[in-house]
Amino acid sequence: MSEQDKIQLFEDQPIRTAWDEEKEEWYFSVVDVIGVLTDQPD
């Protein structure tokens, strides 16, 4: 995990993120987001 890769919290659940310096955009783990939205642990 680089310095720009971080864990963000959404509703107290971890969401893996990555920053693309070239495009200046954040990317979020779809698996983590869907897990939080559907209340699934994995």
PDBQT receptor file of N, H, CA, C and O in Angstrom, charges set to zero:
ATOM      1  N   MET A   1       0.856  -1.180   0.000  1.00  0.00    +0.000 N 
ATOM      2  CA  MET A   1       0.000   0.000   0.000  1.00  0.00    +0.000 C 
ATOM      3  C   MET A   1       0.898   1.238   0.000  1.00  0.00    +0.000 C 
ATOM      4  O   MET A   1       1.760   1.390   0.866  1.00  0.00    +0.000 OA
ATOM      5  N   SER A   2       0.690   2.107  -0.966  1.00  0.00    +0.000 N 
ATOM      6  H   SER A   2      -0.010   1.983  -1.669  1.00  0.00    +0.000 HD
ATOM      7  CA  SER A   2       1.510   3.309  -1.045  1.00  0.00    +0.000 C 
ATOM      8  C   SER A   2       0.971   4.382  -0.101  1.00  0.00    +0.000 C 
ATOM      9  O   SER A   2      -0.057   4.204   0.552  1.00  0.00    +0.000 OA
ATOM     10  N   GLU A   3       1.699   5.505  -0.049  1.00  0.00    +0.000 N 
ATOM     11  H   GLU A   3       2.534   5.649  -0.579  1.00  0.00    +0.000 HD
ATOM     12  CA  GLU A   3       1.255   6.591   0.819  1.00  0.00    +0.000 C 
ATOM     13  C   GLU A   3      -0.100   7.131   0.378  1.00  0.00    +0.000 C 
ATOM     14  O   GLU A   3      -0.853   7.652   1.200  1.00  0.00    +0.000 OA
ATOM     15  N   GLN A   4      -0.417   7.015  -0.903  1.00  0.00    +0.000 N 
ATOM     16  H   GLN A   4       0.195   6.592  -1.571  1.00  0.00    +0.000 HD
ATOM     17  CA  GLN A   4      -1.674   7.550  -1.410  1.00  0.00    +0.000 C 
ATOM     18  C   GLN A   4      -2.825   6.564  -1.271  1.00  0.00    +0.000 C 
ATOM     19  O   GLN A   4      -3.978   6.948  -1.468  1.00  0.00    +0.000 OA
ATOM     20  N   ASP A   5      -2.553   5.314  -0.940  1.00  0.00    +0.000 N 
ATOM     21  H   ASP A   5      -1.617   5.002  -0.780  1.00  0.00    +0.000 HD
ATOM     22  CA  ASP A   5      -3.607   4.327  -0.720  1.00  0.00    +0.000 C 
ATOM     23  C   ASP A   5      -4.028   4.421   0.739  1.00  0.00    +0.000 C 
ATOM     24  O   ASP A   5      -3.195   4.382   1.645  1.00  0.00    +0.000 OA
ATOM     25  N   LYS A   6      -5.310   4.544   0.948  1.00  0.00    +0.000 N 
ATOM     26  H   LYS A   6      -5.987   4.576   0.212  1.00  0.00    +0.000 HD
ATOM     27  CA  LYS A   6      -5.800   4.750   2.303  1.00  0.00    +0.000 C 
ATOM     28  C   LYS A   6      -7.039   3.912   2.550  1.00  0.00    +0.000 C 
ATOM     29  O   LYS A   6      -7.665   3.399   1.623  1.00  0.00    +0.000 OA
ATOM     30  N   ILE A   7      -7.375   3.786   3.824  1.00  0.00    +0.000 N 
ATOM     31  H   ILE A   7      -6.866   4.203   4.577  1.00  0.00    +0.000 HD
ATOM     32  CA  ILE A   7      -8.625   3.164   4.246  1.00  0.00    +0.000 C 
ATOM     33  C   ILE A   7      -9.535   4.297   4.695  1.00  0.00    +0.000 C 
ATOM     34  O   ILE A   7      -9.194   5.050   5.607  1.00  0.00    +0.000 OA
ATOM     35  N   GLN A   8     -10.679   4.415   4.061  1.00  0.00    +0.000 N 
ATOM     36  H   GLN A   8     -10.956   3.803   3.320  1.00  0.00    +0.000 HD
ATOM     37  CA  GLN A   8     -11.677   5.419   4.437  1.00  0.00    +0.000 C 
ATOM     38  C   GLN A   8     -12.781   4.705   5.199  1.00  0.00    +0.000 C 
ATOM     39  O   GLN A   8     -12.981   3.503   5.025  1.00  0.00    +0.000 OA
ATOM     40  N   LEU A   9     -13.494   5.433   6.038  1.00  0.00    +0.000 N 
ATOM     41  H   LEU A   9     -13.332   6.409   6.179  1.00  0.00    +0.000 HD
ATOM     42  CA  LEU A   9     -14.613   4.844   6.766  1.00  0.00    +0.000 C 
ATOM     43  C   LEU A   9     -15.923   5.384   6.214  1.00  0.00    +0.000 C 
ATOM     44  O   LEU A   9     -16.064   6.582   5.970  1.00  0.00    +0.000 OA
ATOM     45  N   PHE A  10     -16.874   4.483   6.023  1.00  0.00    +0.000 N 
ATOM     46  H   PHE A  10     -16.759   3.510   6.222  1.00  0.00    +0.000 HD
ATOM     47  CA  PHE A  10     -18.226   4.841   5.607  1.00  0.00    +0.000 C 
ATOM     48  C   PHE A  10     -19.158   4.086   6.525  1.00  0.00    +0.000 C 
ATOM     49  O   PHE A  10     -19.158   2.855   6.538  1.00  0.00    +0.000 OA
ATOM     50  N   GLU A  11     -19.954   4.813   7.296  1.00  0.00    +0.000 N 
ATOM     51  H   GLU A  11     -19.953   5.813   7.285  1.00  0.00    +0.000 HD
ATOM     52  CA  GLU A  11     -20.827   4.206   8.294  1.00  0.00    +0.000 C 
ATOM     53  C   GLU A  11     -20.040   3.249   9.192  1.00  0.00    +0.000 C 
ATOM     54  O   GLU A  11     -20.491   2.142   9.486  1.00  0.00    +0.000 OA
ATOM     55  N   ASP A  12     -18.855   3.695   9.622  1.00  0.00    +0.000 N 
ATOM     56  H   ASP A  12     -18.488   4.594   9.383  1.00  0.00    +0.000 HD
ATOM     57  CA  ASP A  12     -17.956   2.956  10.517  1.00  0.00    +0.000 C 
ATOM     58  C   ASP A  12     -17.426   1.656   9.916  1.00  0.00    +0.000 C 
ATOM     59  O   ASP A  12     -16.947   0.794  10.653  1.00  0.00    +0.000 OA
ATOM     60  N   GLN A  13     -17.500   1.500   8.605  1.00  0.00    +0.000 N 
ATOM     61  H   GLN A  13     -17.889   2.200   8.007  1.00  0.00    +0.000 HD
ATOM     62  CA  GLN A  13     -16.967   0.320   7.927  1.00  0.00    +0.000 C 
ATOM     63  C   GLN A  13     -15.792   0.754   7.043  1.00  0.00    +0.000 C 
ATOM     64  O   GLN A  13     -15.859   1.813   6.419  1.00  0.00    +0.000 OA
ATOM     65  N   PRO A  14     -14.715  -0.044   6.976  1.00  0.00    +0.000 N 
ATOM     66  CA  PRO A  14     -13.558   0.333   6.164  1.00  0.00    +0.000 C 
ATOM     67  C   PRO A  14     -13.815   0.163   4.671  1.00  0.00    +0.000 C 
ATOM     68  O   PRO A  14     -14.389  -0.835   4.234  1.00  0.00    +0.000 OA
ATOM     69  N   ILE A  15     -13.379   1.155   3.898  1.00  0.00    +0.000 N 
ATOM     70  H   ILE A  15     -12.913   1.965   4.252  1.00  0.00    +0.000 HD
ATOM     71  CA  ILE A  15     -13.456   1.122   2.433  1.00  0.00    +0.000 C 
ATOM     72  C   ILE A  15     -12.039   1.373   1.912  1.00  0.00    +0.000 C 
ATOM     73  O   ILE A  15     -11.444   2.412   2.198  1.00  0.00    +0.000 OA
ATOM     74  N   ARG A  16     -11.504   0.426   1.152  1.00  0.00    +0.000 N 
ATOM     75  H   ARG A  16     -11.987  -0.418   0.920  1.00  0.00    +0.000 HD
ATOM     76  CA  ARG A  16     -10.166   0.605   0.591  1.00  0.00    +0.000 C 
ATOM     77  C   ARG A  16     -10.229   1.614  -0.557  1.00  0.00    +0.000 C 
ATOM     78  O   ARG A  16     -11.119   1.555  -1.405  1.00  0.00    +0.000 OA
ATOM     79  N   THR A  17      -9.263   2.541  -0.566  1.00  0.00    +0.000 N 
ATOM     80  H   THR A  17      -8.539   2.588   0.123  1.00  0.00    +0.000 HD
ATOM     81  CA  THR A  17      -9.208   3.560  -1.604  1.00  0.00    +0.000 C 
ATOM     82  C   THR A  17      -7.792   3.661  -2.148  1.00  0.00    +0.000 C 
ATOM     83  O   THR A  17      -6.831   3.230  -1.511  1.00  0.00    +0.000 OA
ATOM     84  N   ALA A  18      -7.682   4.235  -3.333  1.00  0.00    +0.000 N 
ATOM     85  H   ALA A  18      -8.462   4.585  -3.851  1.00  0.00    +0.000 HD
ATOM     86  CA  ALA A  18      -6.372   4.482  -3.940  1.00  0.00    +0.000 C 
ATOM     87  C   ALA A  18      -6.440   5.802  -4.694  1.00  0.00    +0.000 C 
ATOM     88  O   ALA A  18      -7.447   6.102  -5.336  1.00  0.00    +0.000 OA
ATOM     89  N   TRP A  19      -5.381   6.584  -4.620  1.00  0.00    +0.000 N 
ATOM     90  H   TRP A  19      -4.563   6.341  -4.099  1.00  0.00    +0.000 HD
ATOM     91  CA  TRP A  19      -5.299   7.875  -5.296  1.00  0.00    +0.000 C 
ATOM     92  C   TRP A  19      -4.427   7.723  -6.542  1.00  0.00    +0.000 C 
ATOM     93  O   TRP A  19      -3.305   7.223  -6.463  1.00  0.00    +0.000 OA
ATOM     94  N   ASP A  20      -4.943   8.154  -7.678  1.00  0.00    +0.000 N 
ATOM     95  H   ASP A  20      -5.855   8.561  -7.742  1.00  0.00    +0.000 HD
ATOM     96  CA  ASP A  20      -4.187   8.140  -8.932  1.00  0.00    +0.000 C 
ATOM     97  C   ASP A  20      -3.698   9.563  -9.178  1.00  0.00    +0.000 C 
ATOM     98  O   ASP A  20      -4.476  10.438  -9.557  1.00  0.00    +0.000 OA
ATOM     99  N   GLU A  21      -2.383   9.792  -8.956  1.00  0.00    +0.000 N 
ATOM    100  H   GLU A  21      -1.751   9.082  -8.648  1.00  0.00    +0.000 HD
ATOM    101  CA  GLU A  21      -1.835  11.141  -9.099  1.00  0.00    +0.000 C 
ATOM    102  C   GLU A  21      -1.930  11.649 -10.525  1.00  0.00    +0.000 C 
ATOM    103  O   GLU A  21      -2.190  12.832 -10.744  1.00  0.00    +0.000 OA
ATOM    104  N   GLU A  22      -1.724  10.768 -11.503  1.00  0.00    +0.000 N 
ATOM    105  H   GLU A  22      -1.514   9.806 -11.325  1.00  0.00    +0.000 HD
ATOM    106  CA  GLU A  22      -1.742  11.181 -12.899  1.00  0.00    +0.000 C 
ATOM    107  C   GLU A  22      -3.121  11.715 -13.313  1.00  0.00    +0.000 C 
ATOM    108  O   GLU A  22      -3.221  12.741 -13.986  1.00  0.00    +0.000 OA
ATOM    109  N   LYS A  23      -4.168  11.015 -12.907  1.00  0.00    +0.000 N 
ATOM    110  H   LYS A  23      -4.087  10.182 -12.360  1.00  0.00    +0.000 HD
ATOM    111  CA  LYS A  23      -5.533  11.425 -13.249  1.00  0.00    +0.000 C 
ATOM    112  C   LYS A  23      -6.161  12.304 -12.176  1.00  0.00    +0.000 C 
ATOM    113  O   LYS A  23      -7.220  12.895 -12.387  1.00  0.00    +0.000 OA
ATOM    114  N   GLU A  24      -5.494  12.388 -11.012  1.00  0.00    +0.000 N 
ATOM    115  H   GLU A  24      -4.634  11.908 -10.840  1.00  0.00    +0.000 HD
ATOM    116  CA  GLU A  24      -5.988  13.136  -9.862  1.00  0.00    +0.000 C 
ATOM    117  C   GLU A  24      -7.405  12.705  -9.497  1.00  0.00    +0.000 C 
ATOM    118  O   GLU A  24      -8.316  13.526  -9.398  1.00  0.00    +0.000 OA
ATOM    119  N   GLU A  25      -7.571  11.377  -9.295  1.00  0.00    +0.000 N 
ATOM    120  H   GLU A  25      -6.831  10.710  -9.376  1.00  0.00    +0.000 HD
ATOM    121  CA  GLU A  25      -8.858  10.807  -8.950  1.00  0.00    +0.000 C 
ATOM    122  C   GLU A  25      -8.695   9.772  -7.847  1.00  0.00    +0.000 C 
ATOM    123  O   GLU A  25      -7.675   9.086  -7.767  1.00  0.00    +0.000 OA
ATOM    124  N   TRP A  26      -9.716   9.667  -6.995  1.00  0.00    +0.000 N 
ATOM    125  H   TRP A  26     -10.544  10.223  -7.060  1.00  0.00    +0.000 HD
ATOM    126  CA  TRP A  26      -9.775   8.607  -6.005  1.00  0.00    +0.000 C 
ATOM    127  C   TRP A  26     -10.483   7.416  -6.608  1.00  0.00    +0.000 C 
ATOM    128  O   TRP A  26     -11.423   7.576  -7.387  1.00  0.00    +0.000 OA
ATOM    129  N   TYR A  27     -10.041   6.224  -6.257  1.00  0.00    +0.000 N 
ATOM    130  H   TYR A  27      -9.278   6.094  -5.625  1.00  0.00    +0.000 HD
ATOM    131  CA  TYR A  27     -10.702   4.980  -6.649  1.00  0.00    +0.000 C 
ATOM    132  C   TYR A  27     -11.100   4.256  -5.371  1.00  0.00    +0.000 C 
ATOM    133  O   TYR A  27     -10.341   4.226  -4.402  1.00  0.00    +0.000 OA
ATOM    134  N   PHE A  28     -12.293   3.672  -5.377  1.00  0.00    +0.000 N 
ATOM    135  H   PHE A  28     -12.909   3.696  -6.164  1.00  0.00    +0.000 HD
ATOM    136  CA  PHE A  28     -12.824   2.983  -4.209  1.00  0.00    +0.000 C 
ATOM    137  C   PHE A  28     -13.041   1.518  -4.534  1.00  0.00    +0.000 C 
ATOM    138  O   PHE A  28     -13.399   1.178  -5.662  1.00  0.00    +0.000 OA
ATOM    139  N   SER A  29     -12.829   0.649  -3.561  1.00  0.00    +0.000 N 
ATOM    140  H   SER A  29     -12.538   0.925  -2.645  1.00  0.00    +0.000 HD
ATOM    141  CA  SER A  29     -13.057  -0.778  -3.741  1.00  0.00    +0.000 C 
ATOM    142  C   SER A  29     -14.554  -1.047  -3.842  1.00  0.00    +0.000 C 
ATOM    143  O   SER A  29     -15.295  -0.823  -2.885  1.00  0.00    +0.000 OA
ATOM    144  N   VAL A  30     -14.995  -1.526  -4.998  1.00  0.00    +0.000 N 
ATOM    145  H   VAL A  30     -14.393  -1.708  -5.776  1.00  0.00    +0.000 HD
ATOM    146  CA  VAL A  30     -16.409  -1.822  -5.219  1.00  0.00    +0.000 C 
ATOM    147  C   VAL A  30     -16.873  -2.908  -4.251  1.00  0.00    +0.000 C 
ATOM    148  O   VAL A  30     -17.984  -2.838  -3.725  1.00  0.00    +0.000 OA
ATOM    149  N   VAL A  31     -16.035  -3.902  -4.018  1.00  0.00    +0.000 N 
ATOM    150  H   VAL A  31     -15.133  -3.959  -4.446  1.00  0.00    +0.000 HD
ATOM    151  CA  VAL A  31     -16.385  -4.992  -3.110  1.00  0.00    +0.000 C 
ATOM    152  C   VAL A  31     -16.665  -4.450  -1.708  1.00  0.00    +0.000 C 
ATOM    153  O   VAL A  31     -17.630  -4.860  -1.064  1.00  0.00    +0.000 OA
ATOM    154  N   ASP A  32     -15.821  -3.527  -1.233  1.00  0.00    +0.000 N 
ATOM    155  H   ASP A  32     -15.036  -3.193  -1.756  1.00  0.00    +0.000 HD
ATOM    156  CA  ASP A  32     -16.009  -2.947   0.100  1.00  0.00    +0.000 C 
ATOM    157  C   ASP A  32     -17.286  -2.115   0.158  1.00  0.00    +0.000 C 
ATOM    158  O   ASP A  32     -18.041  -2.207   1.125  1.00  0.00    +0.000 OA
ATOM    159  N   VAL A  33     -17.534  -1.299  -0.873  1.00  0.00    +0.000 N 
ATOM    160  H   VAL A  33     -16.921  -1.224  -1.659  1.00  0.00    +0.000 HD
ATOM    161  CA  VAL A  33     -18.722  -0.441  -0.896  1.00  0.00    +0.000 C 
ATOM    162  C   VAL A  33     -19.993  -1.288  -0.906  1.00  0.00    +0.000 C 
ATOM    163  O   VAL A  33     -20.923  -1.016  -0.147  1.00  0.00    +0.000 OA
ATOM    164  N   ILE A  34     -20.040  -2.310  -1.759  1.00  0.00    +0.000 N 
ATOM    165  H   ILE A  34     -19.284  -2.531  -2.376  1.00  0.00    +0.000 HD
ATOM    166  CA  ILE A  34     -21.221  -3.177  -1.828  1.00  0.00    +0.000 C 
ATOM    167  C   ILE A  34     -21.417  -3.914  -0.513  1.00  0.00    +0.000 C 
ATOM    168  O   ILE A  34     -22.552  -4.091  -0.068  1.00  0.00    +0.000 OA
ATOM    169  N   GLY A  35     -20.330  -4.346   0.115  1.00  0.00    +0.000 N 
ATOM    170  H   GLY A  35     -19.409  -4.203  -0.247  1.00  0.00    +0.000 HD
ATOM    171  CA  GLY A  35     -20.414  -5.020   1.402  1.00  0.00    +0.000 C 
ATOM    172  C   GLY A  35     -21.060  -4.135   2.463  1.00  0.00    +0.000 C 
ATOM    173  O   GLY A  35     -21.885  -4.603   3.248  1.00  0.00    +0.000 OA
ATOM    174  N   VAL A  36     -20.685  -2.860   2.487  1.00  0.00    +0.000 N 
ATOM    175  H   VAL A  36     -20.015  -2.480   1.850  1.00  0.00    +0.000 HD
ATOM    176  CA  VAL A  36     -21.274  -1.930   3.454  1.00  0.00    +0.000 C 
ATOM    177  C   VAL A  36     -22.743  -1.686   3.128  1.00  0.00    +0.000 C 
ATOM    178  O   VAL A  36     -23.590  -1.703   4.020  1.00  0.00    +0.000 OA
ATOM    179  N   LEU A  37     -23.046  -1.460   1.847  1.00  0.00    +0.000 N 
ATOM    180  H   LEU A  37     -22.358  -1.446   1.122  1.00  0.00    +0.000 HD
ATOM    181  CA  LEU A  37     -24.425  -1.155   1.455  1.00  0.00    +0.000 C 
ATOM    182  C   LEU A  37     -25.377  -2.334   1.663  1.00  0.00    +0.000 C 
ATOM    183  O   LEU A  37     -26.564  -2.134   1.923  1.00  0.00    +0.000 OA
ATOM    184  N   THR A  38     -24.863  -3.562   1.551  1.00  0.00    +0.000 N 
ATOM    185  H   THR A  38     -23.899  -3.724   1.340  1.00  0.00    +0.000 HD
ATOM    186  CA  THR A  38     -25.723  -4.736   1.729  1.00  0.00    +0.000 C 
ATOM    187  C   THR A  38     -25.569  -5.336   3.125  1.00  0.00    +0.000 C 
ATOM    188  O   THR A  38     -26.168  -6.365   3.437  1.00  0.00    +0.000 OA
ATOM    189  N   ASP A  39     -24.758  -4.683   3.963  1.00  0.00    +0.000 N 
ATOM    190  H   ASP A  39     -24.270  -3.847   3.709  1.00  0.00    +0.000 HD
ATOM    191  CA  ASP A  39     -24.542  -5.121   5.341  1.00  0.00    +0.000 C 
ATOM    192  C   ASP A  39     -23.966  -6.534   5.400  1.00  0.00    +0.000 C 
ATOM    193  O   ASP A  39     -24.387  -7.348   6.222  1.00  0.00    +0.000 OA
ATOM    194  N   GLN A  40     -23.000  -6.823   4.523  1.00  0.00    +0.000 N 
ATOM    195  H   GLN A  40     -22.658  -6.163   3.855  1.00  0.00    +0.000 HD
ATOM    196  CA  GLN A  40     -22.328  -8.110   4.483  1.00  0.00    +0.000 C 
ATOM    197  C   GLN A  40     -20.912  -7.952   5.016  1.00  0.00    +0.000 C 
ATOM    198  O   GLN A  40     -20.247  -6.974   4.674  1.00  0.00    +0.000 OA
ATOM    199  N   PRO A  41     -20.425  -8.874   5.838  1.00  0.00    +0.000 N 
ATOM    200  CA  PRO A  41     -19.081  -8.753   6.400  1.00  0.00    +0.000 C 
ATOM    201  C   PRO A  41     -17.970  -8.982   5.373  1.00  0.00    +0.000 C 
ATOM    202  O   PRO A  41     -16.896  -8.397   5.513  1.00  0.00    +0.000 OA
ATOM    203  N   ASP A  42     -18.188  -9.820   4.337  1.00  0.00    +0.000 N 
ATOM    204  H   ASP A  42     -19.061 -10.296   4.223  1.00  0.00    +0.000 HD
ATOM    205  CA  ASP A  42     -17.161 -10.101   3.330  1.00  0.00    +0.000 C 
ATOM    206  C   ASP A  42     -17.727  -9.965   1.942  1.00  0.00    +0.000 C 
ATOM    207  O   ASP A  42     -17.010 -10.163   0.961  1.00  0.00    +0.000 OA
TER     208      ASP A  42
